[in-house]
């Protein structure tokens, strides 16, 4: 357990360019009101102190970093070459409250660690071992210095162990999660380390959410093929820290009987060491509500959302999506609204559809939103560019990025929409398009986006990647929703992550 203990460091938070929080690692006092630069790097250069956009260039497997200066003079500060990433494609990215950036290297079964702050440009440090095929990656909501990596398991053609983490869990079977801890930045600091890999017995794509804030600190990890949720102790003082303590079977007999190949909902031992009988629930999306102190998991195979009590681990409510167009969802930063997303196609008119569930209501129900601006649009796909949305941390803005599709019915593509999300509390609830809120993007097919926030969580800029050879990122000012600059980067940019010193600690990261 000694290796798991957090290092404690003192820093001061000051305000710099664009009003963003900056962290000074040099000595400081409570009277300071100007930025304190990071100490010189070993080579003598000053540390980086401003916001950055990390962009995954899928065409050449490199990682570009763009310094975000404002409406102009946004520049590429460096590109880390593919060799540092063992020449494999980059996947999900995340940053910790200890100011490290973590990048999944799926085909290498590793996670790359990037020091974004000590030197004048971000530095690749070390690739840490994870499990088989890491895909998603999360910052622990209870301890921002801890990173959770979802290992989706073996998917080699003809494999006899589909979904198994053959690196760590060959004896037990099933997938796994790997937990890492960052190291504080500064000259001579050690890179992040692996705390533990936890075998969770079930197979399939994994996503996670964390409970805490007055209820037991736990990580809830769903497994899409197994149709269950693993519960892992996330209380650092507990003897069971980072151990799987329970599993929740999501099998719903009433839903199974409506499927072409129903599964039997067998009694299962939630604390046993034997894999559950797989079902067709297909969980793929899990959220924590700070308002209700509950976990919400969407079962795509059933078309329902289950509410889970993190103390009793019982399913306390379900929301049936049958008869609605909704197949995905997110949550507002305050935990009040589940934002539902779906799509209609022929014979109905082509359109993206949005709805909400107000979790503050005595009896929460689905309310459909009327958003004509999304008529003719599509959620798209991974290959053509899927739709995505993000709330600003203060919950006042919602940014919706359209997906692209080759279907003839899809008439609206390459658009970012900026909505006023404060109108969700109106009667009836609404999302109101902001002035100039329909933003045409460069016509390059696939896009990704993230939000740069400041102060109490206000959106300052939105950064959007544009596919191409070379590709680019567009810098959009949130005040007038105008593209101020397009910055050329690498080949076929995909996912991007906006990082700024102190963002994780301040909670200033956009949420979906």
JOMOHU-V610691 format. One record per pair of residues at least 24 apart in sequence whose ideal C-beta (glycine too) atoms are under 8 Angstrom apart, sorted by the first residue. I is the first residue (numbers start at 1). GAP is how many residues later the second one is. D is the distance in Angstrom with one decimal. If there is no record, write none. Layout:
I;GAP;D + I;GAP;D
//
This chain:
1;240;7.4 + 3;190;6.7 + 3;192;6.8 + 4;177;6.8 + 4;191;5.3 + 4;192;8.0 + 4;232;6.9 + 4;237;7.0 + 4;238;7.5 + 5;231;8.0 + 6;137;6.9 + 6;139;5.7 + 6;175;7.3 + 6;230;7.6 + 7;176;7.1 + 7;177;5.6 + 9;175;4.7 + 12;24;6.5 + 13;489;5.6 + 13;492;7.9 + 13;493;7.7 + 16;33;6.5 + 16;34;7.2 + 17;33;6.2 + 17;52;7.4 + 17;53;7.5 + 18;32;7.9 + 18;33;7.0 + 18;50;7.7 + 18;52;6.2 + 18;434;7.9 + 18;436;6.2 + 18;442;6.0 + 19;435;4.6 + 19;436;5.8 + 19;441;7.4 + 20;30;7.4 + 20;31;5.8 + 20;432;7.9 + 20;434;5.1 + 20;440;7.7 + 20;480;5.3 + 20;481;7.9 + 20;482;7.8 + 21;433;7.7 + 21;479;7.1 + 21;480;6.8 + 21;481;3.8 + 21;482;7.2 + 21;485;5.4 + 21;487;7.2 + 22;27;5.2 + 22;28;7.8 + 22;479;5.4 + 22;480;6.6 + 23;76;6.9 + 23;94;7.7 + 23;478;4.4 + 23;479;4.9 + 25;160;6.8 + 25;161;5.7 + 38;79;5.9 + 38;80;6.4 + 38;147;7.7 + 39;79;7.8 + 39;147;6.7 + 39;148;6.3 + 40;147;7.8 + 41;77;5.3 + 41;78;4.0 + 41;79;6.7 + 41;146;7.1 + 42;145;5.9 + 43;76;7.1 + 45;74;6.0 + 45;75;3.9 + 46;74;6.1 + 47;70;5.6 + 47;71;5.2 + 47;72;6.4 + 47;73;7.1 + 47;138;8.0 + 48;29;7.6 + 48;68;6.5 + 48;69;5.7 + 48;71;7.0 + 48;72;6.1 + 48;73;6.8 + 48;74;7.2 + 49;68;7.7 + 49;452;6.4 + 50;450;7.3 + 51;401;5.6 + 51;447;6.6 + 51;448;6.8 + 51;449;3.8 + 52;25;7.5 + 52;64;6.1 + 52;70;7.1 + 52;446;7.4 + 52;447;5.0 + 52;448;7.2 + 53;397;7.1 + 53;410;4.7 + 53;420;6.2 + 53;443;5.5 + 53;444;7.2 + 53;445;5.3 + 53;446;7.6 + 54;39;5.9 + 54;47;6.2 + 54;49;7.9 + 54;60;7.5 + 54;62;7.8 + 54;68;7.6 + 54;442;6.4 + 54;443;4.7 + 54;444;8.0 + 54;445;6.3 + 55;410;5.7 + 55;418;6.1 + 55;434;5.5 + 55;435;7.2 + 55;438;4.9 + 55;439;7.9 + 55;440;7.8 + 55;441;4.6 + 56;34;4.5 + 56;35;7.9 + 56;37;7.1 + 56;47;7.8 + 56;437;6.7 + 56;438;4.8 + 56;439;4.7 + 56;440;6.9 + 57;414;7.1 + 57;432;6.5 + 57;433;3.0 + 57;434;5.5 + 57;435;6.5 + 57;436;5.3 + 57;437;7.6 + 58;31;6.5 + 58;32;7.6 + 58;433;7.6 + 58;434;4.6 + 58;435;7.1 + 58;436;4.4 + 59;410;6.2 + 59;412;7.7 + 59;431;6.6 + 59;432;2.9 + 59;433;3.4 + 60;430;5.8 + 60;431;4.8 + 60;432;8.0 + 61;24;6.2 + 61;26;6.2 + 61;27;6.7 + 61;28;5.7 + 61;29;6.5 + 62;428;5.3 + 63;27;6.2 + 63;40;6.7 + 63;51;7.5 + 64;425;4.4 + 64;426;5.2 + 64;429;7.4 + 65;51;7.6 + 65;56;6.8 + 65;57;5.1 + 66;397;7.6 + 66;407;5.8 + 66;421;5.6 + 66;423;6.8 + 68;384;6.1 + 68;393;6.5 + 68;395;7.0 + 68;407;7.0 + 68;430;7.4 + 70;391;7.8 + 70;414;7.8 + 71;404;7.4 + 71;406;6.0 + 71;413;4.1 + 71;414;6.8 + 72;412;6.6 + 72;413;5.7 + 74;401;5.3 + 74;411;5.4 + 74;413;5.2 + 75;412;7.0 + 76;411;6.5 + 76;412;7.6 + 76;413;5.9 + 77;43;7.8 + 77;44;4.9 + 77;45;7.5 + 78;43;4.0 + 78;44;6.4 + 79;410;7.6 + 79;411;6.2 + 80;34;7.4 + 80;42;7.2 + 80;44;5.1 + 84;28;7.2 + 84;40;4.3 + 85;27;5.6 + 85;39;7.8 + 85;42;7.4 + 86;24;7.1 + 86;41;6.5 + 90;405;7.8 + 91;43;7.0 + 91;44;5.9 + 91;46;7.8 + 91;404;7.8 + 92;43;6.6 + 92;44;5.3 + 92;45;4.6 + 92;403;7.0 + 93;44;7.0 + 93;402;6.6 + 93;404;4.3 + 94;43;4.6 + 94;44;6.4 + 94;45;5.4 + 94;53;6.1 + 94;403;7.3 + 95;44;7.1 + 95;402;6.9 + 95;404;5.0 + 95;408;7.3 + 95;409;6.1 + 96;43;5.9 + 96;48;5.9 + 96;49;5.5 + 96;50;7.5 + 96;51;5.8 + 96;86;4.2 + 96;96;7.9 + 96;408;6.1 + 97;42;7.4 + 97;47;3.0 + 97;48;5.5 + 97;85;7.8 + 97;407;4.0 + 97;408;4.7 + 98;46;7.5 + 98;47;4.7 + 98;84;3.7 + 98;85;6.8 + 98;86;5.4 + 98;87;7.2 + 99;83;7.6 + 99;85;7.7 + 99;86;5.1 + 99;402;6.1 + 100;82;4.3 + 100;83;7.2 + 100;85;7.4 + 100;92;5.7 + 101;396;7.2 + 101;398;6.2 + 102;35;5.9 + 102;45;5.2 + 102;47;7.8 + 102;78;6.9 + 102;90;7.4 + 104;26;7.6 + 104;30;4.5 + 104;31;6.5 + 104;32;7.7 + 104;33;5.4 + 104;45;6.7 + 105;29;7.4 + 106;27;5.5 + 106;28;5.8 + 106;29;6.1 + 107;26;7.7 + 109;24;6.8 + 109;25;6.8 + 109;42;7.8 + 109;58;5.9 + 110;24;7.5 + 111;26;7.2 + 111;36;7.8 + 111;38;5.7 + 111;67;7.6 + 111;69;6.7 + 113;78;5.5 + 113;79;5.1 + 115;70;6.1 + 116;383;5.9 + 117;68;5.0 + 117;384;6.1 + 118;67;4.9 + 118;68;6.6 + 118;69;7.0 + 118;71;7.5 + 125;66;4.4 + 125;67;7.9 + 126;65;4.5 + 126;66;7.9 + 128;52;6.2 + 128;63;7.8 + 128;64;6.5 + 128;65;7.4 + 128;66;5.5 + 129;38;7.6 + 129;49;7.9 + 129;65;6.5 + 130;48;4.3 + 130;64;7.8 + 130;67;7.3 + 131;34;4.1 + 131;36;5.3 + 131;37;5.1 + 131;38;7.4 + 131;44;7.4 + 131;45;4.4 + 131;46;7.6 + 131;47;5.4 + 131;66;5.5 + 132;32;7.1 + 132;33;4.4 + 132;34;5.3 + 132;35;5.0 + 132;36;7.7 + 132;43;7.8 + 132;44;7.7 + 134;44;7.0 + 135;70;6.9 + 135;71;7.5 + 136;70;6.8 + 136;71;5.8 + 136;72;7.7 + 138;70;5.6 + 138;72;7.8 + 139;365;6.2 + 140;70;6.1 + 140;79;7.6 + 140;94;6.8 + 141;68;7.9 + 141;69;3.9 + 141;71;6.2 + 141;147;6.8 + 142;68;5.7 + 142;70;4.5 + 142;75;4.7 + 142;92;5.4 + 142;93;8.0 + 143;91;7.9 + 143;93;6.8 + 144;360;4.7 + 144;361;6.4 + 145;36;6.0 + 145;37;5.1 + 146;33;6.3 + 146;34;7.1 + 146;35;5.6 + 146;36;7.8 + 146;49;7.4 + 147;32;7.3 + 147;33;4.5 + 147;34;7.5 + 147;35;6.9 + 147;45;7.5 + 148;29;5.7 + 148;30;7.6 + 148;31;5.6 + 148;32;7.9 + 148;60;5.9 + 148;71;6.6 + 149;28;6.4 + 149;29;4.3 + 149;30;7.5 + 149;31;6.7 + 150;25;7.9 + 150;27;5.8 + 150;55;7.9 + 150;56;3.9 + 150;57;6.6 + 150;58;6.6 + 150;71;7.2 + 151;24;5.7 + 151;25;4.6 + 151;26;6.4 + 151;27;6.2 + 151;46;7.5 + 151;55;7.3 + 152;52;7.4 + 152;53;5.4 + 152;54;6.1 + 153;50;6.0 + 153;51;8.0 + 162;41;6.6 + 162;63;8.0 + 163;40;2.8 + 163;41;5.6 + 163;62;5.6 + 164;39;6.6 + 165;32;7.5 + 165;34;6.8 + 168;29;4.5 + 168;31;6.4 + 169;28;7.9 + 169;30;3.8 + 172;27;4.9 + 172;29;6.4 + 172;101;7.3 + 173;28;6.7 + 173;30;7.9 + 173;102;6.3 + 174;25;6.0 + 174;26;5.8 + 174;27;4.0 + 174;28;5.2 + 174;29;5.7 + 174;49;7.6 + 174;52;7.4 + 174;101;6.2 + 175;24;7.9 + 175;25;6.0 + 175;27;6.5 + 175;28;5.7 + 175;29;7.0 + 175;31;5.9 + 175;48;6.3 + 176;24;6.1 + 177;29;6.7 + 177;31;7.1 + 177;42;7.7 + 177;44;5.7 + 177;55;7.3 + 179;63;5.7 + 195;47;6.4 + 196;46;4.8 + 198;32;8.0 + 198;34;6.0 + 198;44;6.2 + 198;45;7.1 + 198;46;5.9 + 199;45;7.7 + 200;30;4.0 + 200;32;7.9 + 200;44;5.9 + 200;47;7.8 + 201;25;7.5 + 201;29;7.5 + 201;43;7.9 + 201;46;7.3 + 201;72;7.4 + 201;73;7.7 + 201;74;4.7 + 201;75;7.5 + 202;24;2.9 + 202;25;7.8 + 202;26;5.2 + 202;28;6.8 + 202;45;7.5 + 202;73;6.5 + 202;74;6.8 + 202;76;7.9 + 203;75;7.6 + 205;79;6.3 + 207;76;7.8 + 207;77;6.7 + 207;78;6.3 + 207;79;5.2 + 208;78;6.4 + 209;77;4.4 + 209;78;5.5 + 209;79;4.4 + 209;86;5.7 + 209;87;8.0 + 210;24;6.2 + 210;78;5.9 + 211;77;5.9 + 211;82;7.3 + 211;84;6.1 + 211;99;3.6 + 213;77;6.1 + 213;80;6.9 + 214;79;6.5 + 215;78;5.1 + 215;95;5.0 + 215;96;5.5 + 216;94;5.8 + 216;95;5.8 + 218;27;7.8 + 218;92;5.6 + 220;28;7.9 + 220;66;6.0 + 220;75;5.1 + 220;77;7.5 + 220;88;7.1 + 220;90;7.4 + 222;28;7.9 + 222;61;3.9 + 222;62;7.3 + 222;64;5.3 + 222;75;5.8 + 223;60;7.2 + 224;58;5.6 + 224;59;6.0 + 224;60;5.3 + 225;53;6.0 + 226;49;7.2 + 226;50;6.2 + 226;52;5.3 + 226;53;7.9 + 227;24;6.1 + 227;36;7.8 + 227;49;7.6 + 227;51;5.8 + 227;52;3.7 + 227;53;6.6 + 227;54;3.8 + 227;55;6.8 + 227;56;6.7 + 227;72;7.8 + 227;74;7.4 + 228;48;5.4 + 228;51;8.0 + 228;53;7.9 + 228;55;7.8 + 229;54;6.7 + 229;57;7.5 + 229;68;6.3 + 229;79;7.4 + 231;82;6.1 + 245;26;7.2 + 246;24;5.1 + 246;25;6.1 + 246;67;5.4 + 247;24;7.7 + 247;29;6.7 + 248;60;6.6 + 248;65;6.0 + 248;67;7.4 + 249;27;5.7 + 249;30;7.6 + 250;29;6.8 + 250;31;4.1 + 250;33;5.9 + 250;47;7.2 + 250;49;5.9 + 250;56;6.7 + 251;26;7.8 + 251;28;4.0 + 251;30;6.4 + 252;27;8.0 + 252;29;6.7 + 252;47;7.5 + 252;50;5.7 + 252;52;7.3 + 255;25;7.6 + 255;26;7.6 + 255;44;7.8 + 255;46;7.8 + 255;47;4.1 + 255;48;7.8 + 255;49;6.9 + 256;24;6.2 + 259;42;7.6 + 270;43;7.6 + 285;43;6.2 + 285;44;6.2 + 287;42;7.5 + 287;43;7.0 + 287;44;4.3 + 287;51;7.3 + 288;43;7.8 + 288;47;7.4 + 289;42;6.3 + 289;46;3.6 + 289;47;7.7 + 289;70;5.8 + 290;44;6.8 + 290;45;4.0 + 291;43;6.2 + 291;44;3.7 + 291;45;5.2 + 291;68;5.9 + 291;69;6.4 + 292;43;6.5 + 292;67;5.2 + 294;65;8.0 + 296;33;7.9 + 296;35;7.1 + 296;42;6.3 + 298;30;7.0 + 298;31;5.7 + 300;27;6.3 + 300;28;7.9 + 303;24;7.6 + 305;24;6.9 + 305;33;6.9 + 305;52;7.7 + 317;47;7.9 + 319;38;6.0 + 319;45;7.3 + 319;47;6.7 + 321;45;7.6 + 324;31;7.0 + 324;42;6.4 + 324;44;7.9 + 325;28;4.5 + 326;27;7.0 + 326;29;6.0 + 326;40;7.7 + 328;51;7.7 + 330;59;6.3 + 330;61;7.7 + 330;181;7.4 + 330;182;4.2 + 331;180;7.2 + 331;181;7.9 + 332;59;5.7 + 332;63;5.3 + 332;89;7.2 + 332;92;7.4 + 332;179;7.7 + 333;58;5.4 + 333;59;7.8 + 333;60;5.6 + 333;61;7.1 + 333;62;4.6 + 333;124;7.3 + 333;178;5.1 + 334;61;5.4 + 335;24;6.9 + 336;24;5.2 + 337;87;5.7 + 339;50;7.1 + 339;59;7.6 + 340;26;6.9 + 341;38;6.9 + 341;46;7.3 + 341;48;7.1 + 342;37;7.7 + 343;35;6.2 + 343;36;4.9 + 345;62;7.8 + 345;64;6.6 + 346;63;6.3 + 349;26;6.5 + 349;27;7.8 + 350;25;7.5 + 350;26;5.6 + 350;27;7.5 + 350;28;6.8 + 350;57;7.6 + 350;59;4.0 + 350;60;6.0 + 350;61;7.2 + 351;24;4.6 + 351;25;6.6 + 351;26;6.5 + 352;25;4.6 + 352;26;6.8 + 352;27;6.1 + 352;35;6.7 + 352;48;7.9 + 352;50;7.4 + 354;77;6.7 + 356;68;6.2 + 356;73;5.7 + 358;71;7.2 + 367;61;6.7 + 367;62;5.5 + 369;60;6.6 + 369;61;6.4 + 369;62;5.7 + 370;60;7.3 + 371;60;5.8 + 371;62;7.9 + 373;44;6.3 + 373;60;5.5 + 373;64;8.0 + 373;65;6.1 + 374;26;7.6 + 374;28;8.0 + 374;38;7.7 + 374;43;7.4 + 375;37;7.4 + 376;33;7.7 + 376;34;6.7 + 376;35;3.8 + 376;36;4.2 + 377;25;5.0 + 377;26;7.7 + 377;33;6.9 + 377;35;4.4 + 377;36;7.6 + 377;38;7.3 + 378;24;7.2 + 378;25;5.2 + 378;26;7.3 + 378;27;4.2 + 378;29;6.7 + 378;32;4.4 + 378;35;7.8 + 379;24;4.6 + 380;24;5.0 + 380;25;5.1 + 381;24;7.0 + 384;61;7.0 + 384;62;6.9 + 385;60;5.9 + 385;61;3.5 + 385;62;5.9 + 385;82;7.3 + 388;60;7.2 + 388;61;6.8 + 388;124;6.8 + 389;123;6.0 + 390;59;7.0 + 390;60;7.0 + 390;61;5.4 + 390;120;4.0 + 390;121;6.6 + 390;122;5.3 + 391;30;6.3 + 391;119;6.4 + 391;120;5.2 + 391;121;7.2 + 392;29;7.9 + 392;59;5.8 + 392;61;5.7 + 392;65;6.0 + 392;66;6.5 + 392;67;3.9 + 392;86;7.9 + 392;118;6.2 + 393;60;4.9 + 393;64;3.1 + 393;114;5.8 + 393;115;5.2 + 393;116;6.6 + 393;117;6.5 + 393;118;6.8 + 394;59;7.6 + 394;62;5.7 + 394;63;3.5 + 394;64;5.7 + 395;26;6.0 + 395;27;7.6 + 395;62;7.6 + 396;24;7.2 + 396;25;5.9 + 396;26;5.3 + 396;62;7.2 + 396;63;7.7 + 397;24;5.8 + 397;37;7.7 + 397;54;7.8 + 397;62;4.7 + 397;81;6.9 + 398;33;6.2 + 399;50;6.6 + 399;52;6.3 + 399;60;7.6 + 399;63;5.8 + 399;111;7.6 + 401;46;5.9 + 401;47;7.5 + 401;48;5.0 + 401;63;7.2 + 404;41;5.7 + 404;42;6.7 + 404;43;7.9 + 414;26;6.6 + 414;27;4.5 + 414;28;7.2 + 414;29;5.4 + 414;30;7.5 + 414;31;7.6 + 414;33;7.1 + 415;24;6.6 + 415;25;6.3 + 415;26;6.4 + 416;25;6.0 + 416;31;7.7 + 416;33;6.5 + 416;46;6.9 + 416;48;6.0 + 416;60;7.1 + 418;44;7.6 + 418;60;7.3 + 418;63;4.9 + 434;47;6.1 + 435;45;7.7 + 435;46;7.1 + 436;44;6.2 + 436;45;4.3 + 436;46;6.5 + 437;44;5.6 + 439;37;6.4 + 439;42;5.7 + 439;43;7.8 + 439;44;6.8 + 441;25;6.4 + 441;33;6.5 + 442;24;4.2 + 442;26;7.6 + 442;30;6.5 + 442;32;6.6 + 442;44;6.7 + 444;24;4.6 + 444;27;6.9 + 444;28;7.9 + 446;46;7.8 + 446;48;6.9 + 448;45;7.6 + 448;46;5.9 + 448;47;4.9 + 448;48;5.2 + 449;47;7.1 + 450;46;5.6 + 450;47;5.9 + 450;48;4.1 + 450;60;6.1 + 451;27;7.8 + 451;47;6.6 + 451;59;3.7 + 452;46;4.9 + 452;48;6.9 + 453;50;7.5 + 453;55;4.3 + 453;56;7.2 + 453;57;6.6 + 454;54;6.9 + 457;50;6.8 + 457;51;5.7 + 459;51;7.8 + 463;33;6.2 + 463;35;5.7 + 465;24;7.9 + 465;28;4.2 + 465;29;6.7 + 465;30;7.6 + 465;31;4.9 + 466;27;7.0 + 467;25;5.5 + 467;26;6.6 + 467;27;7.5 + 468;24;7.0 + 468;25;7.8
//
